[in-house]
């Protein structure tokens, strides 16, 4: 079974990627050909056809670059390619920044009329309705252009975090209470936390991973602060009352709903506290620590291979209705999952898709 991504389903190699990248870069000026001309129904339709085709190809470039980069964030070549496509994204955003203000200036009735004449525009009916719902937060063409010019800068905090957390992370050697030495990484530490019986050993494993964050706490704090300030600058510029509102408004979720969820959770923690007390008794732990939460309550030394786990999962998924089994089988087929960790590989839960 192939246990690596088969990215040839996207591009066969970087040469193919470069060719399409250069082609898309040459097409960016075409956005400006529609500026000031969206008041014509034919131009309006053609703009959507062009933007859809451009966006689809751009997404294909981005998926290949970011997945290659995520396999090894230490690889300078892949990192340079990822930065290259992010720059192209930024240029495209800047070139098309005129479109939303111009659509709003036409008025909702005119845009609805254009949609009624075009099956292509009608595909974007919800997006257009949402645009007019958000029109109080859409700025003038000039202001949208200025914000678009900063799009690449606004997203840099994510790259900084990934570089520090993944590319600059290293494995650690830990000597356990029985004298055995193990290699701990961000990918395998949970396994050790679920297996090691001595609490002090679990503590060593936990600290081996998270000491990295403590040692770079000022840098992480600066990255986080930059992200917060960027969000707040965007929220203020777009006339939102808060950063929270700017995010929730996109999905038409009232801020009160979000805050109620948080407050209700905080006020109803008795069940989880009771569960922790039960775990302490079952595991015979006096002081319960965060590195103890991975210990299983069931007693088993059974190990499963990746192939066995896939087979068990697929067998169980047959009982789930709605075609889940077929979808799960497709998602997990050869070449769709990159199974094992390696130096520089991005950590954490991972899922991505391509049009």
C-alpha positions, 0 to 999 in steps of 0.5 A, a space after each residue: 500500500 502506498 503510504 505517501 501522497 501521490 501529488 502527480 494527480 495535481 502536477 507531474 513535476 515542478 516544471 509543469 507547475 512553473 509553466 502554469 504559474 507563469 501562464 496565470 501571472 500573465 493573465 492577472 492584468 486581464 482583471 483590469 480589462 473589466 474594471 468600470 465595465 461590469 454595468 453591462 450584463 455580458 461583461 458581468 457574465 464574462 468576468 465571472 467566467 474568467 474569475 472562475 477559471 483563474 481561481 480554479 487554476 490558482 487553487 491547483 497551484 496553491 494546493 500542490 505548493 503547500 502540500 509539497 511544503 508541508 511534507 518538509 518545511 525545512 526544504 528551502 526550494 519548496 518554501 520558496 515555491 509556496 511563497 511564490 504562489 502566495 505572492 501570486 494570490 496577493 497580486 490577483 486579490 489586488 487586481 480584482 479588488 475593484 469588483 465588489 465595490 463596483 457590483 455594489 454600486 450597480 445596486 442589488 436589483 441590477 445584479 439580480 437582473 444580470 443573474 436572471 439572464 445568465 446561468 453562470 452568474 446564477 451559480 453565484 446567486 448566494 454569493 451575490 446576496 451575501 455581498 449585499 448583506 455585507 455591503 456596509 463592510 465593503 469599502 470604496 474601490 480605492 480603499 479596497 485596493 489599499 487593503 488588498 495591497 496588504 493581503 500578503 503582509 496580513 497572512 505572514 503570521 501564519 508562515 512565521 508560526 509554521 516556520 518556528 513550530 515545524 521547520 525549526 523544531 527538533 526531536 529530543 532524547 529522553 531517558 526514562 526511569 528504567 534507563 531506556 532512552 527514547 526519541 520524542 517528537 511532536 508526532 509520537 509524544 502522544 503515543 508515549 503519553 498513552 503508554 508510559 506507566 510512570 508519571 515522571 516519565 510522562 512529564 519528561 516526554 511532555 516537557 521534551 515537546 513543549 519546552 520548545 514553546 517555552 524557550 521561544 515564548 516571546 517570539 510566539 507571543 509576538 507572532 500572536 500579537 501581530 495576528 491579533 493586531 492584524 485582525 483588529 486593523 481589518 475589523 476597524 477598517 471594515 467598520 466592524 465593532 470587533 474582530 469576533 464580529 468580523 469573522 462571524 459576520 461572514 457566516 451570518 452568526 450573531 456575536 451573542 450566539 458565539 459568546 453564549 456558547 462560550 459562557 454556557 460551556 464555562 458554567 457547565 464544567 461539573 461533568 468534566 470535573 467529575 470525569 477527571 476525578 473518576 480517572 484519578 481513582 481508576 488510574 491511581 493518580 494523586 495529582 492529575 496533570 495534562 500529560 495524564 489525560 492520554 492514559 487509556 482506562 482500558 487495559 490492552 497491549 494490542 498493536 495495530 498496523 496502519 493497514 489493519 486500522 484502515 480495514 477496521 475503520 472501513 468495515 465499521 463505516 459500512 454501517 453508517 448511512 448516506 454513502 459514508 463508506 464509499 466517500 471514506 474509501 475514496 478519501 483513504 485510497 492509495 496516494 491520498 494519505 501521507 502516513 508517517 512523520 518525518 523531519 520538518 513535516 507539518 504536524 497536527 490534524 490535516 485535511 485539504 482538498 482540490 477543486 
